[in-house]
Amino acid sequence: MCNLIIFGASGDISSKKVFPGLYEWYNNDNKCLKTVIGYGRTSLTKKKFHKIINIDDTAFLKYFDYQTGQYDSYDSFVELKSMIDNCNISKGEKVLLYFGVPSYIVPNIIKNSILSNIDKDYDCRYILEKPIGNSLDNCIAILNNIRDMVNFNKIYILDHYLGKSSIRDMINDKTNHINDKTNHISDIKIYLNEIENVDHRLEYFDKVGLFKDMVQSHVMTLLLYCFPQLFNNNSTNNNSTNNIDSNIPNIIVEEHIKGQYNGYDGNKDIDTYLKLYIKWNNTDLMIEAGKGMSCNKKEIHYMCENENIIVKINSKYSEYKCLFQDILNDNKDKFLSNDSIKYFW
């Protein structure tokens, strides 16, 4: 059974990804949830919080409560600890703390979780969304701050693409072309195009831009897990995502195209579309990513022994349902390491 605290519970990612994922999980197993507490700076009653969840199922909503508080306030976390204690959660039981907030806020949440004895009394698992920081130096500072407070075995850095069933099949299928014929992959194309624009999260996107939001984040994750040989200069047959070569690959951007969809309300210099042609060591790589596109297209193409293989990036189930289950089972295979996050920057 899952005990979950959602920080940033009134935000976009919670409403679009987390709540639907929990509901799918609940529909598959109505005993999967024990307690879900939303936490945020927005002042909400439990009733208003249920409206934000936007799922009309009283039996499901009975598991959800809400705590208004500041992320840097010890007193707020003492109140949160009291709420957890009153939820019939046994001491030492697993509690997942999901951070649907910018990464610079995360150290404060972890610190106050420790000071308020949430971390002491319960077996906490801390779930971070990417990106971590906005530069390599900032990323290292945040990760070092977290490492100084809590064992990294308790940290789960999430990329929701690693919860998609088609990507998991691609990674796990030991008979596929990637694992059997690693050295014969000659051409890789990744398409991450979406009809949906970014107007609903303009404040975030206008600071980050498409390259950091998609390429530096999701594309690098897909390359690491689906084509790990790219990251191992000295051992092309090594398919382990836990063994990234310390040498930076020879990456040459041969051509790049960028643009912005009509009607974007933010900075006119921010890209909402990118197309990159890259030579990665001896592999040709094309990356296309865009928001506000004419159609959805999320696919991975690669050539293997003159055969063009296409993997459509989709899922039979909610990514968050699958990833939360992994965390409860202490399975870190589909979560990014500290080293890989820094490497991506």
C-alpha positions as CSV (number, residue, x, y, z in Angstrom):
1,M,0.0,0.0,0.0
2,C,1.2,3.5,-0.9
3,N,1.7,6.4,1.4
4,L,2.4,9.5,-0.7
5,I,3.1,13.2,0.0
6,I,2.8,15.4,-3.1
7,F,4.7,18.7,-2.9
8,G,3.3,21.1,-5.4
9,A,0.0,19.3,-5.4
10,S,-1.9,22.1,-7.1
11,G,0.6,22.3,-10.0
12,D,0.4,21.3,-13.6
13,I,2.3,18.0,-13.4
14,S,0.2,16.7,-10.5
15,S,-3.1,17.3,-12.3
16,K,-1.9,16.0,-15.7
17,K,0.3,13.1,-14.6
18,V,0.3,12.1,-11.0
19,F,-3.5,12.1,-10.1
20,P,-4.5,10.2,-13.3
21,G,-1.7,7.7,-12.7
22,L,-2.9,7.1,-9.1
23,Y,-6.4,6.7,-10.3
24,E,-5.4,4.1,-12.9
25,W,-3.5,2.3,-10.2
26,Y,-6.5,2.4,-7.9
27,N,-8.8,1.1,-10.6
28,N,-6.4,-1.9,-11.1
29,D,-6.1,-2.4,-7.4
30,N,-8.4,-0.6,-5.0
31,K,-6.1,-1.5,-2.1
32,C,-3.0,0.1,-3.5
33,L,-3.5,3.5,-1.7
34,K,-3.3,4.1,2.1
35,T,-2.7,7.8,2.4
36,V,-2.1,10.7,-0.1
37,I,-1.4,14.1,1.3
38,G,-1.1,17.1,-1.0
39,Y,1.1,19.9,0.2
40,G,1.5,23.4,-1.2
41,R,1.6,27.1,-0.6
42,T,-1.8,27.6,-2.1
43,S,-4.4,27.7,0.6
44,L,-6.9,24.9,-0.1
45,T,-9.6,23.1,1.9
46,K,-9.8,19.4,1.4
47,K,-12.9,19.9,-0.7
48,K,-11.2,22.4,-3.0
49,F,-8.2,20.1,-3.3
50,H,-10.5,17.3,-4.5
51,K,-11.9,19.6,-7.2
52,I,-8.3,20.2,-8.4
53,I,-7.8,16.4,-8.6
54,N,-10.8,16.5,-11.0
55,I,-11.7,12.8,-10.6
56,D,-15.3,12.2,-9.8
57,D,-14.9,9.1,-7.6
58,T,-15.7,9.5,-3.9
59,A,-14.2,6.2,-3.0
60,F,-10.9,7.2,-4.6
61,L,-10.9,10.8,-3.2
62,K,-11.3,9.5,0.4
63,Y,-7.6,8.7,0.4
64,F,-6.6,12.4,-0.3
65,D,-6.0,15.2,2.3
66,Y,-4.3,18.5,1.9
67,Q,-1.9,20.6,4.0
68,T,-1.2,24.3,3.3
69,G,2.4,25.3,4.2
70,Q,5.6,26.9,3.2
71,Y,8.5,24.8,1.9
72,D,11.1,26.6,4.1
73,S,9.0,26.6,7.3
74,Y,9.9,24.1,10.0
75,D,6.5,24.9,11.7
76,S,4.7,23.9,8.6
77,F,6.5,20.5,8.5
78,V,5.7,19.9,12.2
79,E,2.0,20.3,11.2
80,L,2.6,17.9,8.3
81,K,4.2,15.4,10.6
82,S,1.2,15.6,12.9
83,M,-1.1,14.9,9.9
84,I,1.0,11.9,8.9
85,D,1.0,10.6,12.4
86,N,-2.8,10.8,12.5
87,C,-3.2,8.8,9.2
88,N,-2.6,5.4,10.9
89,I,0.8,5.0,9.2
90,S,3.0,2.7,11.3
91,K,6.4,3.9,12.4
92,G,9.1,2.7,9.9
93,E,6.5,2.3,7.1
94,K,7.5,3.6,3.6
95,V,6.4,7.1,2.8
96,L,7.0,8.5,-0.7
97,L,7.7,12.2,-1.0
98,Y,7.1,13.4,-4.5
99,F,8.5,16.8,-5.5
100,G,6.4,18.4,-8.2
101,V,8.3,21.7,-7.5
102,P,11.4,23.4,-9.0
103,S,14.6,21.5,-7.9
104,Y,16.0,24.5,-6.0
105,I,13.2,24.1,-3.4
106,V,13.9,20.4,-2.8
107,P,16.8,20.8,-0.3
108,N,14.5,22.9,2.0
109,I,11.8,20.2,1.9
110,I,14.3,17.4,2.7
111,K,15.9,19.5,5.5
112,N,12.5,20.2,7.1
113,S,11.4,16.6,6.7
114,I,14.5,15.6,8.7
115,L,14.1,18.3,11.3
116,S,10.5,17.5,11.9
117,N,11.3,13.8,12.3
118,I,9.3,12.7,9.3
119,D,12.4,11.1,7.9
120,K,13.3,9.6,11.3
121,D,10.0,8.0,12.1
122,Y,9.2,6.8,8.5
123,D,11.1,5.1,5.7
124,C,11.1,8.0,3.3
125,R,11.7,7.8,-0.4
126,Y,12.4,11.2,-2.1
127,I,11.3,11.5,-5.7
128,L,12.8,14.3,-7.9
129,E,11.6,15.5,-11.3
130,K,14.2,16.7,-13.8
131,P,15.7,19.0,-14.6
132,I,17.9,19.3,-11.6
133,G,19.2,22.9,-11.5
134,N,19.6,25.1,-14.6
135,S,23.4,24.6,-15.2
136,L,26.1,22.0,-14.3
137,D,27.3,24.1,-11.3
138,N,23.8,24.7,-10.0
139,C,22.9,21.0,-10.5
140,I,26.1,19.9,-8.6
141,A,25.3,22.4,-5.8
142,I,21.7,21.0,-5.4
143,L,22.8,17.4,-5.5
144,N,25.7,18.0,-3.0
145,N,23.3,19.8,-0.7
146,I,20.9,16.8,-0.8
147,R,23.8,14.3,-0.4
148,D,24.9,16.1,2.8
149,M,21.5,15.5,4.4
150,V,20.3,12.1,3.2
151,N,21.7,8.8,1.8
152,F,21.3,8.8,-2.0
153,N,19.8,5.3,-1.8
154,K,16.7,7.1,-0.8
155,I,16.7,9.5,-3.8
156,Y,14.8,8.6,-7.0
157,I,15.4,10.9,-9.9
158,L,12.5,10.4,-12.2
159,D,12.1,10.7,-16.0
160,H,8.5,9.8,-16.9
161,Y,9.7,8.4,-20.3
162,L,11.3,5.5,-18.4
163,G,7.8,4.6,-17.2
164,K,6.4,4.2,-20.7
165,S,5.7,0.6,-21.7
166,S,7.2,0.9,-25.2
167,I,10.5,2.2,-23.8
168,R,10.6,-0.4,-21.1
169,D,10.0,-3.1,-23.7
170,M,12.9,-1.7,-25.8
171,I,15.2,-1.7,-22.8
172,N,14.2,-5.0,-21.3
173,D,13.8,-7.1,-24.5
174,K,17.1,-9.1,-24.4
175,T,16.6,-10.4,-27.9
176,N,16.1,-7.1,-29.6
177,H,18.6,-5.7,-32.1
178,I,20.2,-3.2,-29.7
179,N,21.4,-5.8,-27.3
180,D,22.2,-8.5,-29.9
181,K,23.9,-6.3,-32.5
182,T,25.1,-3.3,-30.6
183,N,28.0,-2.4,-33.0
184,H,25.8,-2.4,-36.1
185,I,23.5,0.5,-35.2
186,S,24.4,3.2,-37.8
187,D,21.6,5.8,-37.7
188,I,19.3,7.0,-34.8
189,K,16.4,9.4,-35.1
190,I,14.3,10.6,-32.2
191,Y,11.1,12.5,-32.6
192,L,9.4,14.2,-29.7
193,N,6.8,16.4,-31.3
194,E,3.6,17.5,-29.5
195,I,0.4,19.3,-30.5
196,E,0.1,20.8,-27.1
197,N,1.7,24.2,-26.6
198,V,3.3,25.5,-23.4
199,D,1.0,28.5,-22.6
200,H,-0.2,26.7,-19.4
201,R,3.4,26.6,-18.1
202,L,4.8,29.7,-19.7
203,E,6.6,31.0,-16.6
204,Y,8.7,27.8,-16.4
205,F,9.2,27.3,-20.1
206,D,10.2,30.9,-20.8
207,K,13.2,30.5,-18.4
208,V,14.2,27.0,-19.5
209,G,13.5,26.7,-23.3
210,L,13.1,23.6,-25.4
211,F,16.7,22.4,-25.4
212,K,16.8,22.1,-21.6
213,D,13.2,21.0,-21.3
214,M,13.4,18.2,-23.9
215,V,16.9,17.5,-25.3
216,Q,19.1,17.9,-22.3
217,S,16.5,16.1,-20.3
218,H,14.4,13.5,-22.0
219,V,16.4,12.9,-25.2
220,M,19.6,12.2,-23.2
221,T,17.7,9.8,-21.0
222,L,16.3,7.9,-24.0
223,L,19.8,7.7,-25.5
224,L,21.4,6.5,-22.3
225,Y,18.8,3.7,-21.6
226,C,18.1,2.7,-25.2
227,F,21.5,3.1,-26.8
228,P,24.0,2.9,-23.8
229,Q,26.9,2.0,-26.1
230,L,27.0,5.7,-27.2
231,F,28.2,6.6,-23.7
232,N,31.0,4.0,-23.5
233,N,33.9,5.0,-25.6
234,N,36.2,2.2,-24.4
235,S,33.7,-0.7,-24.3
236,T,31.2,-0.6,-27.1
237,N,29.6,-3.8,-26.0
238,N,28.9,-2.5,-22.5
239,N,25.1,-2.0,-22.3
240,S,25.0,-1.0,-18.6
241,T,23.4,2.4,-17.8
242,N,25.4,2.4,-14.6
243,N,28.7,2.6,-16.3
244,I,29.1,5.8,-18.2
245,D,32.6,6.3,-19.6
246,S,34.3,9.3,-18.0
247,N,35.5,10.4,-21.4
248,I,33.1,12.8,-23.2
249,P,32.1,11.3,-26.6
250,N,33.1,13.1,-29.7
251,I,29.9,15.0,-30.5
252,I,29.7,17.3,-33.5
253,V,26.5,19.3,-34.3
254,E,26.5,19.3,-38.0
255,E,23.3,21.3,-38.5
256,H,20.6,22.8,-36.3
257,I,17.2,24.4,-37.0
258,K,15.2,26.2,-34.5
259,G,11.8,28.0,-34.4
260,Q,8.9,29.2,-32.4
261,Y,5.2,28.4,-32.9
262,N,2.8,31.3,-33.8
263,G,1.2,32.8,-30.7
264,Y,3.9,32.0,-28.2
265,D,3.4,34.7,-25.5
266,G,6.8,34.6,-24.0
267,N,10.4,35.7,-24.9
268,K,10.7,35.8,-28.7
269,D,14.2,34.4,-28.4
270,I,13.0,31.2,-26.7
271,D,12.8,28.1,-29.0
272,T,9.8,25.9,-29.1
273,Y,11.1,23.8,-32.0
274,L,14.6,22.3,-32.5
275,K,16.0,19.9,-35.1
276,L,19.6,18.8,-34.7
277,Y,21.8,16.7,-36.9
278,I,24.7,15.3,-34.9
279,K,27.7,13.0,-35.4
280,W,28.1,11.1,-32.1
281,N,31.4,9.3,-32.4
282,N,30.6,7.2,-35.6
283,T,26.8,7.3,-35.2
284,D,24.5,9.6,-37.1
285,L,21.9,11.1,-34.8
286,M,18.9,13.3,-35.6
287,I,16.8,14.9,-32.9
288,E,13.5,16.7,-33.6
289,A,11.5,18.2,-30.8
290,G,8.7,20.7,-30.8
291,K,5.7,22.1,-28.9
292,G,2.6,23.4,-30.6
293,M,3.2,21.2,-33.6
294,S,0.6,20.2,-36.2
295,C,0.6,16.6,-35.0
296,N,1.9,14.4,-32.2
297,K,4.9,12.3,-33.2
298,K,6.9,10.5,-30.6
299,E,9.1,7.8,-32.1
300,I,12.6,6.3,-32.1
301,H,14.0,5.1,-35.5
302,Y,17.3,3.3,-35.9
303,M,19.1,1.3,-38.6
304,C,20.4,-2.1,-37.7
305,E,22.0,-4.3,-40.4
306,N,20.1,-2.4,-43.1
307,E,16.8,-2.8,-41.3
308,N,14.9,0.4,-40.3
309,I,13.4,-0.2,-36.9
310,I,10.7,2.1,-35.6
311,V,9.6,2.2,-32.0
312,K,6.5,4.3,-31.2
313,I,6.9,6.0,-27.8
314,N,3.6,5.2,-26.0
315,S,2.4,3.4,-23.0
316,K,-0.3,0.8,-22.1
317,Y,-0.4,2.3,-18.6
318,S,0.3,5.4,-16.7
319,E,4.1,6.1,-16.3
320,Y,3.6,7.4,-12.8
321,K,1.7,4.3,-11.7
322,C,4.6,2.1,-12.9
323,L,7.3,4.3,-11.4
324,F,5.7,4.6,-8.0
325,Q,5.4,0.8,-8.0
326,D,9.1,0.5,-8.7
327,I,9.9,2.8,-5.8
328,L,7.8,0.8,-3.4
329,N,9.7,-2.3,-4.6
330,D,13.0,-0.5,-4.1
331,N,13.7,-1.0,-7.8
332,K,16.1,1.8,-9.0
333,D,16.7,0.4,-12.5
334,K,14.6,3.0,-14.3
335,F,15.7,6.0,-12.2
336,L,18.7,8.2,-13.1
337,S,21.9,8.2,-11.1
338,N,23.6,11.2,-9.6
339,D,26.5,10.8,-12.1
340,S,24.2,10.6,-15.2
341,I,22.3,13.7,-14.2
342,K,25.6,15.7,-13.9
343,Y,26.9,14.0,-17.1
344,F,23.9,15.3,-19.1
345,W,24.7,18.9,-18.2
